[in-house]
Amino acid sequence: MLTAWLIQDGAAFELPHAFSLVAHFTFAVTGALAALRRGYDVVGVFFLAVTTAIGGGLIRDGILISSGPASILTDGTTLAVVMAAPLLSLFFHPVLARLERAIAVIDAAGLGAFAVYGAQRSLNAGLSVPAAIMGGTITAVGGGLLRDVLTREEPLLLKPGQFYALVAIGGCCLYLGLPRLGWMQPDDAANVTIVAVFAVRMLAIRFNWRTTALRLRPPASPP
C-alpha cells in the first residue's frame, strides 16, 4: 500500500523546524496585517493572526485525525513565534506592509511545505491517500479560509482567483505520486514538491494565472 510505503523504516518526511517557524510566522503576519487593515483592536489582531497561522493544522487534526491534542498545541516554540508575529506587526506594520512581495515569496514556500507536512501527518494517522490529499490541502489553506470566515468575507478559496488551493492540491498529489511510481524516496519527493509548488505559485503571481468561474447555463426563455 502507498501509505505503508511512505511511512516505513522511518522514511516519513519531517518539516525542518526552522522552516516551520518561518512559515508560521509569515502566515501570522498576513493575518495580523489583514486585521489592521480592517481596524481591529489588539485582541482582534492577535486572534486573526493566530487563526491564520495555525487554523489549517487545527482543522486537520480536529476533524480528520481526532487523536489527542492538535500537534501545533504541543509545540511551545511555534506558538511563541506565532504570538510574536502580531505583536511585531502592531509596531512595525508600515514596514511590513511594504514587504508584501517578500511575504508572498515566503508564503509560496510555506504553501508547499505545509501541504507536504499535512499529507504526511494524515498518512501517519492511518488515513487513506485521498484523505491525505485533503489533509495536506487543509493544512496549507485552512488558516486563510478561517480568516475570511471570521472577518465575514466571502472566502477567497471559493472564488475565482490566482492559483493557490489548486497548487496545494497538485503538490499533495505530486508528493504522494512520486514514491508510488518508484521515482524517489519520500524525503526527495517532499523537496521536489516544495520547489514545484513554490515555482508554480510564483509564476501564478507573476503572470496572474487564475481560475475561472463556472456558470450554469441560463434557463431557456419561455416561447
C-alpha positions in Angstrom: 0.0 0.0 0.0 1.1 3.6 -0.7 0.5 4.6 2.9 2.8 1.9 4.3 5.5 2.6 1.7 5.6 6.3 2.6 6.0 5.7 6.4 8.0 2.6 6.5 11.5 2.5 8.1 11.2 6.0 9.4 11.3 7.4 5.9 8.4 9.8 6.5 9.1 13.5 5.7 9.8 15.8 8.6 9.4 19.5 8.0 12.6 21.3 9.3 11.6 23.1 12.5 13.3 26.4 11.5 11.4 26.4 8.2 8.2 25.6 10.0 8.8 28.6 12.4 9.4 31.0 9.5 6.3 29.8 7.6 4.1 30.0 10.7 5.4 33.5 11.5 4.7 34.7 7.9 1.2 33.3 7.9 0.6 35.0 11.2 1.9 38.3 9.9 -0.5 38.1 6.9 -3.4 37.6 9.4 -2.3 40.5 11.6 -2.0 42.8 8.6 -5.5 41.8 7.4 -6.8 42.7 10.9 -5.0 46.0 11.0 -6.4 47.0 7.6 -9.9 46.3 9.0 -9.3 48.5 12.0 -9.4 45.7 14.6 -8.3 46.2 18.2 -5.4 44.4 19.8 -7.4 41.3 20.6 -8.7 41.1 17.1 -5.2 41.4 15.6 -3.8 38.6 17.8 -6.8 36.3 17.3 -6.8 36.7 13.5 -3.1 36.3 13.3 -3.1 33.1 15.3 -6.1 31.7 13.4 -4.4 32.3 10.1 -1.2 30.7 11.1 -2.5 27.5 12.8 -6.1 27.2 11.6 -5.3 24.7 8.9 -3.5 22.4 11.3 -6.3 22.7 13.8 -8.9 21.7 11.2 -6.8 18.8 10.0 -6.1 17.4 13.5 -9.5 18.2 14.9 -11.7 16.8 12.0 -9.6 14.3 10.1 -7.3 12.8 12.8 -9.0 13.5 16.1 -6.5 11.7 18.3 -5.3 13.8 21.2 -4.5 17.5 21.2 -3.6 19.1 17.8 0.1 18.9 17.1 0.5 22.7 16.9 -0.7 23.0 20.5 2.1 20.8 21.9 4.9 22.9 20.3 5.6 25.8 22.6 8.2 27.3 20.3 5.9 27.5 17.3 3.1 29.0 19.4 5.5 31.6 20.8 6.6 32.6 17.3 3.0 32.8 16.2 2.1 35.0 19.1 5.2 37.2 18.5 4.1 37.9 14.9 1.1 40.1 15.7 3.0 41.9 18.4 5.7 42.9 15.9 3.0 43.7 13.3 1.4 46.2 15.7 4.7 48.1 16.0 6.2 47.7 12.5 3.1 47.3 10.3 4.2 50.2 8.0 7.4 48.4 7.2 5.7 45.0 6.9 3.1 46.4 4.5 6.0 47.4 2.2 7.4 43.9 2.4 4.3 42.2 0.9 6.3 40.9 -2.1 8.8 39.2 0.3 5.9 37.9 2.4 4.3 36.5 -0.8 7.6 34.6 -1.6 7.8 33.0 1.9 4.1 32.2 1.7 4.6 30.4 -1.6 7.4 28.3 0.0 5.2 27.7 3.1 2.3 26.6 0.9 4.2 23.6 -0.4 5.8 22.7 2.9 2.5 22.8 4.8 0.8 20.7 2.0 3.5 18.0 2.3 3.6 18.0 6.0 -0.2 17.8 6.3 -0.4 15.0 3.8 2.3 13.0 5.6 0.8 13.6 9.1 -2.5 12.4 7.7 -0.9 9.2 6.3 0.9 8.6 9.7 -2.6 8.7 11.3 -3.7 5.8 9.1 -5.8 7.8 6.7 -6.3 6.8 3.1 -4.5 8.6 0.2 -7.5 10.7 -0.8 -7.9 11.7 2.8 -4.2 12.6 3.0 -4.6 14.8 0.0 -7.5 16.5 1.8 -5.4 16.8 5.0 -2.5 18.3 3.1 -4.7 20.9 1.3 -6.5 21.8 4.5 -3.2 22.3 6.3 -2.0 24.7 3.6 -5.1 26.8 3.0 -7.4 26.2 6.1 -6.0 29.2 8.0 -6.9 31.6 5.2 -10.3 30.1 5.0 -11.0 30.7 8.7 -9.6 34.2 8.4 -12.1 35.1 5.7 -15.0 33.5 7.6 -14.1 35.3 10.8 -14.0 38.7 9.0 -17.3 38.0 7.3 -15.6 37.9 3.8 -16.6 35.5 1.1 -13.7 33.1 1.3 -11.1 33.7 -1.4 -10.7 29.9 -1.5 -14.2 29.6 -3.0 -13.9 32.4 -5.6 -12.1 32.6 -9.0 -8.6 33.9 -8.4 -4.9 33.2 -8.7 -3.9 29.6 -8.4 -3.5 28.8 -4.7 -5.6 25.9 -3.5 -5.2 24.2 -6.8 -1.4 24.4 -6.4 -1.7 22.9 -2.9 -3.8 20.0 -4.2 -1.4 19.4 -7.0 1.5 19.4 -4.6 -0.1 16.8 -2.4 -0.7 14.6 -5.4 2.9 15.1 -6.6 4.3 14.2 -3.2 2.2 11.1 -2.9 2.6 10.0 -6.5 6.4 10.2 -6.9 7.2 7.5 -4.4 4.3 5.4 -5.7 5.8 5.5 -9.2 9.1 4.4 -7.7 10.9 7.5 -8.9 12.3 8.7 -5.5 12.1 8.4 -1.7 9.6 10.4 0.4 12.2 12.9 1.6 13.3 13.6 -2.0 9.7 13.7 -3.2 9.0 16.3 -0.4 11.8 18.5 -1.5 10.8 18.3 -5.2 7.2 19.1 -4.3 8.1 22.1 -2.2 10.2 23.5 -5.1 7.5 22.7 -7.6 4.7 24.3 -5.6 6.9 27.4 -5.0 7.7 27.7 -8.7 4.1 27.4 -9.8 2.8 29.8 -7.2 5.4 32.4 -8.1 4.6 32.0 -11.8 0.9 32.4 -11.0 1.7 35.7 -9.2 4.0 36.9 -12.0 1.6 36.1 -14.9 -1.7 36.3 -12.9 -2.7 32.8 -13.7 -6.3 32.5 -12.5 -9.2 30.1 -12.2 -12.4 31.0 -14.0 -16.0 31.0 -12.8 -18.2 28.0 -13.6 -21.7 29.2 -14.5 -24.8 27.2 -15.1 -26.4 27.6 -18.5 -29.2 30.2 -18.0 -32.7 28.7 -18.3 -34.3 28.9 -21.7 -36.7 31.7 -22.3 -40.4 30.6 -22.5 -41.7 30.6 -26.1 
